[in-house]
Amino acid sequence: MIQKSTTAETADLAARDLALVKQVLAGEPACVDRLVERLQCVPAMIRARNRRWGQALRPDEVEDLIQDCLVVLWKKLGTFAGLSPLEHWAHRICSLEMMNALRARDRHSAAGTEVVESVPEPCQEELVATDRHRVGEGLQQLGPPAEDIIRLKHFEHLTFDEIARRTGTAVNTAKSHYYRGLRRLRQVLQGLAPEEAA
C-alpha cells in the first residue's frame, strides 16, 4: 500500500510539473519563478555527484558545470514529458552533463597522448556504440559500487590500482565489481532485467 501511494504521489507530481512546464513555455512569469525555484536542486545534485566520484571536478569546474546544466535544462524544457517529476528529469540530464564534462576534460588533457590497450575491455563496443543517454541511464540502474567503478574506469580512465585507492576498496574487489557491473550493464542495454539472464 505504501508503494502504491508513493507511486500515485509521484505520478501526480509529474503531471503537475508537466502543467507547470507548459505554462512556462507559454510565457507566464509567475510560473517561470516557480520553475526557477524548483531547479534550485541542480547545484546540490552536481556537488553531491562530484563528492560521490571523489571530487573528480575542481570547485571552479563544478560551478561552470552547474551553469551549463541550467542552460541545458532550459533549452530542453520542451522535451519534458511529465513521465517523472522535474527533479528526476533534471538529475538524469545533470548526470549526463557531468559525464560529458569529465570526458571533455580528459580528452583535452590527453591531447596528443595515444592510449593503447593490449586487451579490449569487455563491453567496450557497447559503450562506444550505444548512445550516451542509454549508457548513463543503464549505469544509474546498476547503482554503486559498480556504477562508480565503471565510470572511473571508462570516463576517468583510471587503473584498477587508482580506482581501489579512490574508492577505498581492495584491487580485486574493484575488479570484481567492475566485471560484474559490465555484465549487468550489457544486459540492461540489451533490454534485459539482470535477473533474467543469470
LUMTIFI-490065 format. One record per residue: x, y, z of N, C-alpha, C, O, CB in turn; residue in one letter. Coordinates in steps of 0.2 Angstrom, whole numbers, padded with zeros to 4 digits, always signed. Glycine has a CB too. Example, Ala and Ser with C-alpha at 12.3 -4.5 7.8 and 13.67 -1.06 7.14 Angstrom:
BEGIN
+0066-0028+0039+0062-0022+0039+0066-0016+0039+0071-0017+0042+0057-0022+0045a +0064-0011+0035+0068-0005+0036+0064+0000+0039+0067+0006+0040+0070-0003+0029s 
//
This chain:
BEGIN
+0004-0006+0000+0000+0000+0000+0004+0006+0000+0003+0011-0003-0005+0000+0006m +0010+0006+0004+0014+0012+0004+0017+0013-0003+0018+0019-0005+0020+0011+0009i +0019+0008-0006+0022+0008-0013+0017+0011-0018+0019+0016-0022+0024+0001-0015q +0010+0009-0018+0005+0012-0022+0004+0020-0021+0004+0024-0025-0001+0008-0021k +0004+0021-0014+0003+0028-0013+0009+0033-0015+0008+0038-0018+0003+0029-0005s +0015+0030-0014+0021+0034-0016+0021+0034-0024+0023+0040-0027+0028+0030-0014t +0019+0029-0028+0019+0029-0035+0014+0034-0037+0015+0038-0042+0017+0022-0038t +0008+0034-0034+0002+0039-0036+0005+0046-0034+0003+0050-0038-0004+0037-0032a +0008+0047-0029+0010+0054-0027+0015+0056-0032+0015+0062-0034+0013+0054-0020e +0020+0052-0034+0025+0053-0039+0022+0055-0046+0024+0060-0049+0030+0048-0040t +0017+0051-0048+0013+0052-0054+0010+0059-0054+0010+0062-0059+0009+0046-0056a +0007+0060-0048+0003+0067-0048+0008+0072-0048+0006+0077-0051-0001+0067-0041d +0013+0072-0045+0018+0077-0045+0021+0078-0052+0022+0084-0055+0024+0076-0040l +0022+0073-0056+0025+0073-0063+0020+0077-0067+0021+0081-0071+0026+0066-0065a +0013+0075-0066+0008+0078-0070+0007+0086-0069+0007+0090-0073+0001+0075-0069a +0008+0088-0062+0008+0095-0060+0014+0098-0063+0014+0104-0065+0008+0096-0053r +0020+0095-0063+0026+0098-0066+0025+0099-0074+0028+0104-0076+0032+0093-0065d +0022+0094-0077+0021+0095-0084+0016+0101-0086+0018+0105-0090+0017+0089-0087l +0011+0102-0081+0007+0108-0082+0011+0114-0081+0010+0119-0085+0001+0108-0077a +0016+0114-0076+0020+0120-0074+0024+0121-0080+0025+0127-0082+0024+0119-0068l +0027+0116-0083+0032+0117-0089+0028+0120-0095+0031+0125-0098+0035+0111-0091v +0022+0118-0096+0018+0121-0102+0017+0128-0101+0017+0132-0105+0012+0117-0102k +0015+0130-0094+0014+0137-0093+0020+0141-0094+0020+0147-0096+0011+0138-0086q +0026+0138-0092+0032+0142-0093+0033+0143-0100+0035+0148-0102+0038+0138-0089v +0033+0138-0104+0034+0138-0111+0029+0143-0114+0030+0146-0120+0033+0131-0115l +0023+0144-0111+0018+0149-0114+0020+0156-0112+0017+0161-0114+0011+0147-0111a +0025+0157-0107+0027+0163-0105+0024+0166-0099+0024+0172-0098+0027+0168-0111g +0021+0162-0095+0018+0165-0089+0024+0166-0083+0027+0162-0081+0013+0160-0086e +0025+0173-0082+0030+0175-0077+0030+0172-0071+0035+0170-0068+0030+0182-0076p +0024+0171-0067+0024+0168-0061+0026+0161-0061+0029+0158-0056+0017+0168-0058a +0025+0157-0066+0027+0150-0067+0034+0150-0068+0037+0145-0066+0023+0147-0073c +0037+0155-0072+0044+0155-0073+0048+0155-0066+0053+0151-0065+0046+0160-0077v +0045+0159-0062+0048+0160-0055+0048+0153-0051+0052+0151-0048+0045+0165-0051d +0042+0150-0052+0041+0143-0048+0046+0138-0051+0049+0134-0047+0034+0141-0049r +0047+0138-0058+0051+0133-0061+0059+0135-0058+0062+0130-0057+0051+0134-0068l +0061+0141-0058+0067+0143-0056+0068+0140-0049+0074+0138-0047+0068+0151-0056v +0063+0141-0045+0064+0139-0038+0065+0131-0038+0069+0129-0034+0057+0141-0034e +0061+0128-0042+0061+0120-0042+0068+0118-0044+0071+0113-0042+0056+0117-0047r +0071+0122-0049+0078+0120-0051+0084+0122-0047+0089+0121-0049+0079+0123-0058l +0082+0124-0041+0087+0126-0036+0091+0119-0033+0096+0119-0030+0084+0130-0030q +0088+0113-0035+0091+0107-0034+0097+0105-0038+0101+0101-0036+0085+0101-0035c +0098+0109-0043+0103+0107-0048+0110+0108-0044+0114+0103-0045+0103+0111-0054v +0112+0113-0041+0118+0114-0038+0120+0108-0033+0125+0106-0033+0119+0121-0035p +0115+0107-0029+0116+0101-0024+0117+0095-0028+0121+0091-0025+0109+0101-0019a +0113+0093-0033+0114+0087-0037+0121+0086-0039+0125+0081-0039+0109+0087-0043m +0124+0092-0042+0130+0092-0045+0136+0091-0040+0140+0087-0041+0132+0098-0050i +0135+0095-0035+0140+0094-0029+0140+0087-0026+0145+0085-0024+0139+0100-0024r +0134+0084-0025+0134+0078-0022+0137+0072-0026+0140+0068-0024+0126+0076-0021a +0135+0073-0033+0138+0068-0038+0146+0069-0038+0150+0064-0038+0135+0069-0045r +0148+0075-0038+0156+0076-0038+0159+0073-0032+0164+0070-0032+0157+0084-0038n +0156+0074-0026+0158+0071-0020+0158+0063-0020+0163+0060-0018+0154+0073-0013r +0153+0060-0023+0152+0053-0024+0158+0051-0029+0160+0045-0028+0145+0051-0027r +0160+0055-0033+0165+0052-0038+0172+0055-0036+0177+0055-0040+0164+0055-0045w +0173+0056-0029+0179+0058-0026+0182+0064-0028+0188+0065-0030+0184+0052-0028g +0177+0069-0029+0180+0076-0031+0183+0076-0038+0188+0079-0038+0184+0079-0025q +0180+0073-0042+0183+0072-0049+0184+0079-0052+0188+0080-0056+0178+0068-0053a +0179+0084-0051+0180+0091-0054+0182+0096-0048+0180+0095-0042+0173+0093-0056l +0186+0100-0050+0188+0106-0046+0182+0110-0044+0177+0110-0048+0194+0110-0049r +0183+0114-0039+0177+0119-0037+0175+0123-0043+0169+0124-0044+0179+0123-0031p +0180+0126-0046+0178+0131-0052+0175+0127-0058+0170+0129-0061+0184+0134-0054d +0177+0120-0059+0174+0116-0064+0166+0115-0062+0162+0114-0066+0178+0110-0065e +0165+0113-0055+0159+0112-0053+0154+0118-0054+0148+0117-0057+0159+0110-0045v +0156+0124-0053+0152+0130-0054+0151+0131-0061+0145+0133-0063+0156+0136-0051e +0156+0130-0065+0154+0130-0073+0149+0125-0075+0145+0127-0079+0161+0129-0077d +0150+0119-0072+0145+0114-0074+0138+0115-0072+0133+0114-0075+0148+0107-0071l +0137+0118-0066+0131+0120-0063+0127+0125-0068+0122+0124-0070+0131+0123-0056i +0131+0130-0070+0128+0135-0075+0127+0131-0082+0121+0133-0085+0133+0140-0076q +0131+0127-0084+0130+0123-0090+0124+0119-0090+0120+0119-0095+0136+0119-0092d +0123+0116-0084+0117+0111-0083+0110+0115-0083+0106+0113-0086+0117+0107-0077c +0111+0121-0080+0105+0125-0080+0103+0128-0087+0097+0128-0089+0106+0131-0075l +0108+0129-0091+0107+0132-0098+0104+0126-0102+0099+0127-0106+0113+0134-0101v +0107+0120-0101+0104+0114-0105+0097+0112-0103+0093+0111-0107+0109+0108-0104v +0095+0113-0096+0089+0111-0094+0084+0116-0097+0078+0114-0099+0088+0112-0086l +0085+0123-0097+0081+0127-0100+0080+0126-0108+0074+0126-0110+0084+0135-0100w +0085+0124-0111+0085+0123-0118+0081+0117-0120+0077+0116-0125+0092+0122-0121k +0081+0112-0115+0077+0105-0116+0071+0105-0113+0067+0100-0113+0082+0100-0114k +0069+0111-0110+0062+0111-0107+0056+0108-0111+0052+0105-0108+0061+0118-0104l +0057+0110-0117+0051+0107-0122+0051+0100-0122+0046+0097-0125+0052+0111-0128g +0056+0096-0120+0056+0089-0121+0054+0086-0115+0053+0080-0114+0063+0087-0122t +0052+0090-0109+0050+0087-0103+0043+0084-0104+0038+0088-0106+0050+0092-0097f +0042+0077-0103+0036+0074-0105+0031+0073-0099+0026+0070-0100+0037+0068-0109a +0034+0074-0093+0030+0073-0087+0029+0065-0085+0025+0063-0082+0023+0075-0088g +0034+0062-0087+0035+0055-0085+0037+0053-0078+0037+0048-0075+0039+0051-0090l +0041+0059-0076+0043+0058-0069+0044+0066-0066+0043+0070-0071+0051+0055-0069s +0044+0067-0060+0045+0074-0058+0051+0077-0060+0056+0074-0063+0045+0074-0050p +0050+0084-0060+0056+0088-0063+0063+0086-0060+0067+0086-0064+0054+0095-0062l +0063+0085-0054+0069+0084-0051+0073+0078-0054+0079+0077-0055+0069+0083-0043e +0069+0072-0055+0071+0066-0058+0074+0068-0065+0079+0065-0067+0066+0061-0058h +0070+0071-0069+0072+0073-0076+0078+0077-0076+0083+0076-0080+0066+0077-0079w +0079+0082-0071+0085+0086-0071+0091+0082-0068+0096+0083-0071+0083+0092-0066a +0090+0077-0064+0095+0073-0062+0098+0069-0067+0104+0069-0068+0093+0068-0056h +0094+0066-0072+0097+0062-0077+0101+0067-0082+0106+0065-0084+0091+0059-0081r +0098+0073-0083+0102+0077-0088+0109+0080-0084+0114+0080-0088+0098+0084-0089i +0108+0081-0078+0114+0084-0074+0120+0078-0074+0126+0079-0075+0113+0086-0067c +0117+0072-0073+0122+0066-0073+0126+0066-0080+0132+0065-0080+0119+0060-0072s +0122+0066-0085+0125+0066-0092+0129+0072-0094+0135+0071-0096+0119+0065-0097l +0127+0077-0091+0132+0083-0092+0138+0083-0089+0144+0085-0091+0128+0090-0090e +0138+0080-0083+0144+0079-0079+0149+0074-0082+0155+0075-0082+0142+0076-0072m +0146+0068-0085+0150+0063-0088+0153+0067-0094+0159+0066-0096+0146+0057-0091m +0149+0071-0098+0152+0074-0104+0158+0079-0102+0163+0080-0105+0146+0078-0107n +0157+0083-0096+0162+0087-0094+0168+0083-0092+0174+0086-0094+0160+0091-0088a +0168+0078-0089+0174+0074-0087+0177+0071-0093+0183+0071-0094+0172+0068-0082l +0173+0069-0098+0176+0066-0104+0179+0072-0108+0185+0070-0111+0170+0063-0109r +0176+0078-0109+0179+0083-0112+0186+0085-0109+0191+0086-0112+0175+0089-0113a +0186+0085-0102+0192+0087-0099+0198+0082-0100+0203+0084-0101+0191+0088-0091r +0196+0076-0100+0201+0070-0101+0203+0070-0108+0209+0069-0109+0197+0063-0100d +0199+0072-0113+0201+0072-0120+0206+0078-0120+0211+0078-0124+0195+0073-0125r +0204+0084-0117+0209+0090-0118+0216+0088-0114+0221+0090-0117+0205+0096-0114h +0216+0085-0109+0222+0084-0105+0226+0078-0108+0232+0078-0108+0221+0082-0098s +0223+0074-0112+0226+0068-0115+0228+0070-0123+0230+0065-0126+0222+0062-0115a +0227+0076-0125+0228+0078-0132+0235+0076-0134+0240+0078-0130+0226+0085-0133a +0236+0072-0139+0242+0071-0141+0245+0064-0138+0250+0062-0140+0247+0076-0140g +0241+0062-0133+0244+0055-0130+0239+0050-0133+0233+0050-0132+0243+0056-0122t +0243+0045-0135+0239+0039-0138+0239+0034-0132+0244+0032-0129+0243+0036-0144e +0232+0031-0131+0231+0026-0126+0231+0019-0130+0226+0019-0134+0225+0028-0122v +0235+0015-0128+0235+0008-0131+0233+0003-0126+0236+0002-0121+0242+0006-0134v +0228-0001-0128+0225-0006-0123+0227-0013-0126+0226-0014-0132+0217-0006-0122e +0231-0017-0123+0233-0023-0125+0227-0028-0126+0227-0032-0131+0238-0026-0121s +0222-0028-0122+0216-0032-0122+0210-0028-0122+0210-0024-0117+0216-0038-0117v +0206-0028-0127+0200-0023-0126+0196-0025-0120+0195-0031-0119+0196-0024-0133p +0193-0020-0117+0189-0021-0111+0182-0024-0113+0180-0023-0119+0187-0015-0107e +0179-0029-0109+0173-0032-0111+0168-0026-0111+0168-0021-0107+0171-0037-0106p +0163-0026-0115+0158-0022-0116+0160-0015-0119+0156-0010-0119+0155-0020-0109c +0166-0014-0121+0169-0008-0124+0165-0006-0130+0163+0000-0131+0176-0008-0125q +0163-0011-0134+0159-0010-0140+0153-0007-0139+0150-0002-0142+0159-0016-0144e +0149-0010-0134+0143-0007-0132+0143+0000-0129+0139+0004-0131+0140-0012-0126e +0148+0001-0125+0149+0008-0123+0150+0013-0128+0148+0019-0128+0155+0008-0117l +0154+0011-0133+0155+0016-0139+0149+0016-0143+0147+0022-0146+0161+0013-0143v +0146+0010-0145+0141+0010-0150+0134+0013-0147+0130+0015-0151+0140+0003-0153a +0133+0012-0141+0126+0014-0138+0126+0022-0136+0131+0024-0134+0125+0010-0132t +0121+0025-0138+0121+0032-0136+0122+0034-0129+0120+0030-0125+0114+0035-0139d +0125+0039-0128+0127+0041-0121+0121+0041-0116+0122+0040-0110+0130+0048-0121r +0115+0043-0118+0109+0044-0114+0108+0037-0111+0106+0036-0105+0103+0047-0118h +0107+0032-0115+0106+0025-0113+0111+0022-0109+0110+0019-0104+0105+0020-0119r +0117+0024-0110+0123+0021-0106+0122+0024-0099+0123+0021-0094+0130+0023-0109v +0121+0031-0099+0120+0035-0092+0114+0032-0088+0115+0031-0082+0119+0042-0093g +0109+0030-0092+0103+0028-0088+0104+0020-0086+0102+0018-0080+0097+0028-0092e +0108+0017-0090+0110+0010-0088+0114+0010-0082+0113+0005-0078+0113+0006-0094g +0119+0014-0082+0124+0015-0076+0120+0016-0070+0121+0014-0064+0129+0020-0077l +0115+0021-0070+0111+0023-0065+0107+0017-0062+0106+0016-0056+0106+0029-0066q +0105+0013-0066+0101+0007-0064+0106+0002-0060+0103-0001-0056+0098+0003-0070q +0112+0002-0062+0117-0003-0058+0118+0000-0051+0118-0004-0047+0124-0003-0062l +0118+0006-0050+0119+0009-0044+0127+0008-0041+0130+0004-0044+0114+0006-0039g +0128+0011-0036+0135+0009-0033+0135+0002-0030+0130-0001-0028+0137+0014-0027p +0141-0001-0030+0148+0002-0032+0150+0001-0039+0154+0004-0042+0153-0001-0027p +0146-0003-0043+0148-0005-0050+0147+0002-0054+0152+0003-0058+0143-0010-0052a +0142+0006-0053+0141+0012-0057+0147+0016-0056+0150+0019-0061+0135+0016-0055e +0149+0017-0050+0155+0022-0049+0162+0019-0052+0166+0023-0055+0156+0023-0041d +0163+0013-0051+0169+0010-0053+0169+0010-0061+0175+0011-0064+0170+0002-0051i +0164+0008-0064+0164+0008-0072+0165+0016-0074+0168+0017-0079+0157+0006-0074i +0162+0020-0071+0163+0027-0073+0170+0029-0072+0173+0033-0076+0158+0032-0068r +0173+0027-0066+0180+0029-0065+0185+0026-0070+0190+0029-0073+0182+0027-0058l +0183+0020-0072+0187+0016-0077+0187+0019-0084+0191+0020-0088+0185+0008-0077k +0180+0020-0086+0179+0022-0093+0179+0029-0094+0181+0032-0100+0173+0019-0095h +0177+0033-0089+0176+0040-0091+0182+0044-0088+0184+0050-0090+0170+0043-0087f +0185+0042-0083+0191+0045-0080+0198+0041-0082+0203+0043-0080+0191+0046-0072e +0197+0035-0085+0202+0031-0087+0207+0029-0082+0214+0029-0083+0206+0035-0093h +0205+0028-0076+0209+0026-0070+0211+0019-0071+0207+0015-0073+0206+0027-0063l +0217+0017-0068+0219+0010-0067+0215+0007-0061+0212+0010-0057+0226+0009-0067t +0215+0000-0061+0212-0003-0055+0215-0001-0049+0212-0001-0043+0212-0011-0056f +0222+0000-0049+0225+0002-0043+0222+0009-0040+0221+0010-0035+0233+0002-0044d +0222+0013-0045+0219+0020-0044+0212+0020-0042+0210+0024-0037+0220+0025-0050e +0208+0016-0045+0201+0015-0043+0201+0012-0036+0197+0015-0032+0197+0010-0048i +0205+0008-0034+0205+0005-0027+0206+0010-0022+0203+0010-0017+0210-0001-0027a +0211+0014-0024+0213+0020-0019+0208+0025-0018+0206+0027-0013+0220+0023-0021r +0205+0027-0024+0199+0032-0024+0193+0029-0020+0190+0033-0017+0197+0033-0031r +0191+0023-0021+0185+0020-0018+0187+0017-0011+0182+0015-0007+0182+0015-0022t +0193+0016-0009+0194+0013-0003+0193+0006-0002+0191+0003+0003+0191+0017+0003g +0194+0002-0008+0192-0005-0008+0199-0008-0011+0204-0005-0013+0187-0007-0013t +0199-0015-0010+0205-0019-0012+0204-0019-0020+0199-0018-0023+0204-0026-0009a +0210-0020-0023+0210-0020-0031+0206-0026-0033+0202-0025-0038+0218-0021-0033v +0206-0032-0030+0202-0037-0033+0195-0036-0032+0191-0038-0036+0204-0044-0029n +0193-0033-0027+0186-0031-0025+0184-0026-0031+0178-0027-0034+0185-0028-0018t +0188-0021-0032+0186-0016-0038+0185-0020-0044+0181-0018-0048+0192-0011-0038a +0190-0024-0046+0189-0028-0052+0183-0032-0052+0179-0033-0057+0195-0033-0053k +0181-0035-0047+0175-0040-0046+0169-0035-0048+0165-0037-0051+0175-0043-0039s +0168-0030-0044+0163-0025-0045+0162-0023-0053+0157-0022-0056+0163-0019-0041h +0168-0021-0055+0169-0019-0062+0166-0024-0067+0162-0022-0071+0176-0017-0064y +0169-0030-0067+0167-0035-0072+0160-0037-0071+0156-0039-0076+0172-0041-0072y +0157-0038-0065+0151-0040-0064+0146-0034-0066+0141-0035-0069+0149-0041-0056r +0148-0028-0065+0144-0022-0067+0144-0022-0075+0138-0020-0077+0147-0016-0064g +0149-0023-0078+0149-0023-0085+0144-0028-0088+0140-0027-0093+0156-0024-0088l +0144-0034-0085+0140-0040-0087+0132-0037-0086+0128-0038-0091+0141-0046-0083r +0131-0034-0080+0124-0032-0079+0122-0026-0084+0117-0026-0086+0123-0030-0072r +0127-0022-0085+0126-0016-0090+0124-0018-0097+0120-0016-0100+0132-0011-0090l +0128-0023-0099+0126-0026-0105+0119-0029-0106+0116-0028-0111+0131-0032-0107r +0117-0032-0100+0110-0035-0100+0105-0029-0100+0100-0029-0104+0109-0039-0094q +0107-0024-0096+0102-0018-0096+0102-0015-0103+0096-0013-0105+0104-0013-0091v +0107-0014-0106+0107-0011-0113+0104-0015-0118+0101-0012-0123+0114-0009-0115l +0104-0021-0117+0100-0026-0122+0093-0026-0120+0089-0030-0123+0103-0033-0122q +0091-0023-0115+0084-0023-0113+0082-0029-0109+0076-0030-0108+0079-0023-0119g +0087-0032-0105+0085-0037-0101+0086-0035-0094+0090-0031-0092+0090-0043-0102l +0081-0038-0089+0082-0037-0082+0088-0041-0080+0089-0047-0083+0076-0039-0078a +0092-0039-0076+0098-0043-0074+0097-0050-0071+0100-0054-0073+0102-0039-0068p +0091-0051-0068+0089-0057-0066+0088-0062-0071+0089-0068-0070+0083-0057-0061e +0085-0060-0077+0083-0064-0082+0089-0068-0086+0088-0073-0088+0079-0060-0088e +0094-0065-0086+0100-0068-0089+0105-0071-0085+0110-0074-0087+0104-0062-0093a +0103-0072-0079+0108-0075-0074+0109-0083-0075+0112-0086-0072+0105-0074-0067a 
//
